[in-house]
């Protein structure tokens, strides 16, 4: 298989309806969406996909919004998908927004989870510093890695989320699945940059977490400028990882928007 085609896991591929492509956030991987994929895969084909420099997808020195959008187009071409529903969380949300603007003819419906098209100030410095502090020449177990992260990151849930990316490489050493070097060096290109201006006229749903500050009330104007048909729905009792914090309500909202309920 072409190593520049994004890695994915597919549910419900025998179903004939329009597929749903799902993209995770920064430092995430497709496995973060496993339960959602399984659930939705009973109703339509679902592709859980690793972004470039994440999970089992290829590593690259480049990490722009355009790169991410082109990767999706290439993925669809590879799998012979003419048109899809696309869903992206956080960084994945920026990828699908850019994709919808650049390739509107390929998008049936767009779902953006807890991110807006604007530029965000850098806010992962602590996490990046923690990840860079792990010396894989000296740690021999996951718990040792978690102990290093614990010195920098107070939230246990964040440490567990990051630790899911650990694996034993060919040299029998622990390593990160994501490409930390590129994600750290090119951070400003994909976090502190807004989506390029353009308009996607198709049906669009923005889902935000009630306890999250990623989509603010004042962002609605900018969202509507680029996504005039956008509807913004707030999920109760959920912070940034909306689908994990309130999976039942999240799934209901997605099913309703896709006409599956």
C-alpha positions as CSV (number, residue, x, y, z in Angstrom):
1,X,0.0,0.0,0.0
2,X,1.2,3.5,-0.8
3,X,2.8,4.8,2.4
4,X,1.4,8.3,1.9
5,X,-2.2,7.0,2.2
6,X,-3.5,7.6,5.7
7,X,-3.8,4.6,8.0
8,X,-7.4,3.7,8.9
9,X,-9.8,1.2,10.5
10,X,-13.1,0.7,8.7
11,X,-16.4,-0.3,10.2
12,X,-19.6,-1.2,8.3
13,X,-17.9,-1.3,5.0
14,X,-20.6,-3.5,3.5
15,X,-23.2,-0.9,4.0
16,X,-24.1,1.1,0.9
17,X,-24.8,4.6,2.3
18,X,-22.4,7.6,2.2
19,X,-19.4,6.9,4.4
20,X,-18.4,8.9,7.4
21,X,-14.6,9.8,7.8
22,X,-13.5,10.6,11.3
23,X,-10.3,12.5,12.3
24,X,-8.9,12.7,15.8
25,X,-7.1,15.7,17.5
26,X,-3.5,16.6,18.2
27,X,-1.4,13.8,19.8
28,X,-4.5,11.5,19.3
29,X,-5.0,8.4,17.1
30,X,-7.9,6.6,15.5
31,X,-8.3,4.3,18.5
32,X,-9.6,7.3,20.6
33,X,-12.8,7.0,18.5
34,X,-13.1,3.2,18.6
35,X,-16.5,3.0,20.5
36,X,-18.0,5.7,18.4
37,X,-16.8,4.0,15.2
38,X,-18.3,0.6,16.2
39,X,-21.6,2.2,17.2
40,X,-21.9,4.3,14.0
41,X,-20.6,1.4,11.9
42,X,-23.9,-0.4,12.3
43,X,-25.7,2.4,10.4
44,X,-23.2,3.5,7.7
45,X,-19.6,2.8,6.7
46,X,-17.2,4.6,9.1
47,X,-13.5,5.2,8.5
48,X,-11.5,6.1,11.6
49,X,-8.4,7.7,10.3
50,X,-4.9,8.6,11.7
51,X,-3.8,12.1,10.6
52,X,-0.2,12.3,9.1
53,X,2.4,12.3,11.9
54,X,0.0,10.5,14.2
55,X,-0.9,6.9,15.0
56,X,0.2,4.5,12.2
57,X,0.1,7.0,9.4
58,X,3.2,8.2,7.6
59,X,5.6,10.8,9.1
60,X,6.4,14.0,7.2
61,X,8.3,17.2,7.9
62,X,5.4,19.2,6.7
63,X,2.2,19.8,8.7
64,X,0.0,22.6,7.2
65,X,-3.8,22.7,7.0
66,X,-3.4,22.3,3.2
67,X,-1.4,19.1,3.7
68,X,-4.1,17.7,6.0
69,X,-6.8,18.6,3.5
70,X,-4.9,17.0,0.5
71,X,-4.3,13.8,2.6
72,X,-8.1,13.4,2.9
73,X,-8.6,13.9,-0.8
74,X,-5.9,11.4,-1.6
75,X,-7.4,8.9,0.9
76,X,-10.8,9.2,-0.7
77,X,-9.4,8.7,-4.2
78,X,-7.5,5.6,-3.0
79,X,-10.7,4.1,-1.6
80,X,-12.8,5.2,-4.5
81,X,-15.0,7.4,-2.3
82,X,-16.7,10.1,-4.4
83,X,-18.4,11.9,-1.5
84,X,-18.3,11.5,2.2
85,X,-19.5,13.0,5.5
86,X,-16.4,14.3,7.3
87,X,-16.0,14.7,11.1
88,X,-13.0,16.1,12.8
89,X,-12.2,16.9,16.4
90,X,-9.8,19.7,17.4
91,X,-6.8,19.5,15.0
92,X,-8.9,17.0,12.9
93,X,-11.6,19.7,12.9
94,X,-9.2,22.2,11.3
95,X,-8.3,19.5,8.7
96,X,-11.9,18.8,7.7
97,X,-12.8,22.5,7.6
98,X,-9.9,23.2,5.2
99,X,-10.9,20.1,3.2
100,X,-14.5,21.2,2.9
101,X,-13.4,24.6,1.7
102,X,-10.9,23.2,-0.8
103,X,-12.9,20.2,-2.0
104,X,-16.5,21.1,-1.4
105,X,-17.7,18.7,-4.1
106,X,-16.4,15.8,-2.0
107,X,-18.3,16.7,1.2
108,X,-21.9,15.6,1.8
109,X,-22.1,16.9,5.4
110,X,-19.4,18.5,7.6
111,X,-19.1,18.0,11.4
112,X,-16.5,20.0,13.4
113,X,-16.0,19.1,17.0
114,X,-14.9,21.7,19.6
115,X,-12.7,23.9,17.4
116,X,-13.4,27.0,15.3
117,X,-11.7,28.3,12.1
118,X,-9.7,30.9,14.0
119,X,-6.0,31.0,15.0
120,X,-5.4,29.8,18.5
121,X,-2.6,31.1,20.8
122,X,0.0,28.4,21.5
123,X,-1.4,26.4,24.4
124,X,0.3,23.0,24.4
125,X,3.8,24.1,25.4
126,X,3.6,22.2,28.7
127,X,2.5,19.0,27.0
128,X,5.3,19.3,24.4
129,X,7.9,20.0,27.1
130,X,6.7,16.9,29.0
131,X,6.9,14.7,25.9
132,X,10.3,16.0,25.0
133,X,11.5,15.2,28.6
134,X,11.0,11.5,28.1
135,X,14.4,9.9,27.4
136,X,13.7,6.6,25.6
137,X,17.2,5.4,26.2
138,X,16.6,5.3,30.0
139,X,12.9,4.4,30.4
140,X,12.0,0.7,30.2
141,X,8.3,0.7,31.0
142,X,5.1,2.6,30.4
143,X,4.9,3.4,34.1
144,X,8.3,5.0,34.0
145,X,7.2,7.2,31.0
146,X,4.0,8.2,32.9
147,X,6.1,9.1,35.9
148,X,8.2,11.6,33.8
149,X,5.0,13.1,32.3
150,X,3.5,13.4,35.8
151,X,6.3,15.9,36.7
152,X,4.9,18.3,34.1
153,X,1.2,17.4,33.6
154,X,-1.2,17.5,36.6
155,X,-4.2,15.8,34.8
156,X,-4.1,12.1,35.0
157,X,-6.5,11.8,32.1
158,X,-4.1,13.7,29.8
159,X,-1.2,11.5,30.8
160,X,-3.3,8.4,30.0
161,X,-4.4,9.9,26.7
162,X,-0.7,10.6,25.7
163,X,0.5,7.2,27.0
164,X,-1.8,5.4,24.5
165,X,0.7,6.5,21.9
166,X,3.5,4.4,23.4
167,X,4.7,1.3,21.5
168,X,7.8,-1.0,21.4
169,X,9.8,-0.2,18.2
170,X,12.0,-2.5,16.1
171,X,14.9,-1.8,18.5
172,X,12.8,-3.1,21.4
173,X,12.6,0.4,22.8
174,X,9.6,2.3,23.8
175,X,8.7,5.2,21.5
176,X,5.9,7.6,20.5
177,X,3.8,6.7,17.6
178,X,3.3,10.4,16.7
179,X,6.1,12.4,15.1
180,X,7.0,14.6,18.0
181,X,9.8,16.4,16.1
182,X,7.5,17.7,13.4
183,X,4.5,18.4,15.7
184,X,6.7,20.5,18.0
185,X,8.6,22.3,15.2
186,X,5.5,23.0,13.0
187,X,3.1,23.6,15.9
188,X,2.4,27.3,14.9
189,X,1.6,26.3,11.4
190,X,-1.4,24.2,12.3
191,X,-2.5,25.6,15.7
192,X,-1.7,29.3,15.6
193,X,-3.0,29.7,12.0
194,X,-6.6,30.3,11.0
195,X,-8.2,28.2,8.3
196,X,-7.6,29.9,4.9
197,X,-10.5,32.1,3.9
198,X,-13.0,30.4,1.7
199,X,-16.7,29.3,2.0
200,X,-18.3,25.9,2.3
201,X,-22.0,26.2,1.5
202,X,-23.0,22.7,2.5
203,X,-24.7,21.4,5.7
204,X,-22.4,22.0,8.6
205,X,-22.6,21.2,12.3
206,X,-20.2,22.5,15.0
207,X,-20.4,20.6,18.3
208,X,-18.8,22.2,21.4
209,X,-18.4,21.0,24.9
210,X,-20.3,23.0,27.6
211,X,-17.1,23.1,29.8
212,X,-14.7,23.8,27.0
213,X,-13.5,27.3,25.8
214,X,-12.5,26.3,22.3
215,X,-15.6,27.7,20.7
216,X,-16.7,31.0,22.3
217,X,-20.0,32.8,21.7
218,X,-18.1,35.5,19.8
219,X,-16.7,32.9,17.4
220,X,-20.1,32.4,15.8
221,X,-19.8,35.3,13.5
222,X,-16.5,34.0,12.0
223,X,-17.9,30.5,11.7
224,X,-21.0,31.7,9.8
225,X,-18.8,33.7,7.4
226,X,-17.0,30.6,6.2
227,X,-19.8,28.1,6.9
228,X,-23.0,30.0,6.3
229,X,-25.2,26.9,7.0
230,X,-23.5,26.1,10.2
231,X,-25.5,25.1,13.3
232,X,-23.7,25.1,16.6
233,X,-24.8,22.6,19.3
234,X,-23.4,22.5,22.9
235,X,-23.1,19.1,24.6
236,X,-23.8,19.2,28.3
237,X,-21.3,17.9,30.9
238,X,-18.5,17.8,28.3
239,X,-15.1,19.5,28.1
240,X,-12.8,19.4,25.0
241,X,-13.0,15.6,24.5
242,X,-16.7,15.9,23.9
243,X,-17.2,12.3,22.5
244,X,-15.5,10.8,25.5
245,X,-17.1,13.0,28.1
246,X,-20.7,12.5,27.0
247,X,-20.7,9.8,24.3
248,X,-24.5,9.1,24.4
249,X,-25.6,12.7,23.7
250,X,-22.7,13.2,21.2
251,X,-23.7,10.2,19.2
252,X,-27.4,11.2,19.2
253,X,-26.5,14.6,17.9
254,X,-24.3,13.2,15.1
255,X,-27.0,10.6,14.1
256,X,-29.7,13.2,14.0
257,X,-27.6,15.5,11.8
258,X,-26.8,12.7,9.4
259,X,-30.5,11.6,9.3
260,X,-29.8,8.3,10.9
261,X,-32.0,8.5,14.0
